[in-house]
Amino acid sequence: MPYKETDTIKLYYTIGEVAEMFHVNTSLIRFWEKEFDVIKPKKNKKGNRLFTPEDIDNFKVIYNLVKEQGLTLEGAKKYLKDNRKSVKHELKSEKSHFNIIESKLHLIKNTLLDLRNRL
């Protein structure tokens, strides 16, 4: 995947953190925020953008559509509009799949640590 999964779940992410996750410039994040109405960051008193995990999920979809599948911005907007329910379902399924993988990896890690301790 082009974006980096974080170890901790935060309530809000800065624009720099979001840009780093997707390996893009902050200007692209600001541009997509203006172009896609599903991205609605909160702003603090200074005016800094604070993105929610839901915004990050929307960025994942937009990144996939524009950067990986090569859709135009208009094509991505139309896709999001026409498939909003299925996109949300795919994201939930992806998170569930990730949790299963994470739990299996945790189990493997514990088994390996146990084996190491026995040696």
N, C-alpha and C positions, 0 to 999 in steps of 0.2 A: 504494500500500500504506500502511497506517496506521502502520507502524513504520519507523524510520529505519535503513537499512543502514549499518553502520560500515565505515570504510576499512581498519581493521586487525582481524585475527582474534586475539582474546585467549583465554587458557585459562580465565579466570574474569571474570565481570562482577559488579559490586556491584548491590544492589537499586535504588539510585538510577539507575544506568546502564540497567538493564532497564526501569524505570518511564519513563525519558526516551525510550527507543526506541519504546515503545508509547503515549506521551503519556497515561499514567495515573498515579494516585497510588501511592506505595509500599504503602499499605494494601491496595490491590487485588492487588498482587503477592503480599503475605503471605497474603491470603485465598485466592487461587487455589492457592498452595502447599499450604495445608491441605486444600483441596477436591479437588485432582487429584493422584493418587498418582504420576503420571508426572513431576512436578516434585520433584526431590530435590537441593536445593542443599547444597553443602558448607558447613560453618561453621568459621570460624577460632577462635583461642583466646578472642577477645572475644565470640564468638557472632554475628559478622556473617555474613550469608548471601553465598555466592559461587556464582553460577550459571554452569554450563558452556554451551558453544554448543549442546549437545543440549537443555538446559533452555530456551534461547532458541527453538529450533525448536519445542518443545512449546508454549511461550507463543504463538508465531505461530499454531499450529493452534487453541489455545483461544481466542485473541483473535478469530480468524476465525469460529469457531463461535458464540461468545457475543455479541460486539459487532457483527459484520457480518451474520451469518445469523440472529441473534435467537434462538438456541436457549437453553433454560433450562440451568442448571448440570447438572441431572439428564440432560437430553437430550444435552449435550456429553459427559458422562461415559459415557453409553451408546454414543454414536457412537465415542468413542475406544476403548472396550472392544471393540466389534464390528468396528471397521475399523483396528485397530492396524497391520497389515501394509501396507494400502493407504496409510495416512497416512505411514508411513515411506518408502514408494516415491514418493509425491507430493513429499515434502520433498527426496529425493535428486534427483528430476527437476527440481525448482525450482532447486536449487543448480547443477545441470548447465546449465540454461537461462541462469541468471545468469552463469555463467562464459563461455558463448558470447557473450552480449551484451557482457560486460566486455571480452573480447578484441577484438570488432569495434569497440567504442568506442575502445579503445586504438589500433587500427590507423587509425581515422579521425583521431584526435588527432595521431598522428605524421604523417599525410599533410598535415593542415592546417598543422602546424608547419613541415614541409618547404616547403610552398607559401609560407608567410610569409617564410621565410628566403631564398627565391629572389627575392622582390620587392625 
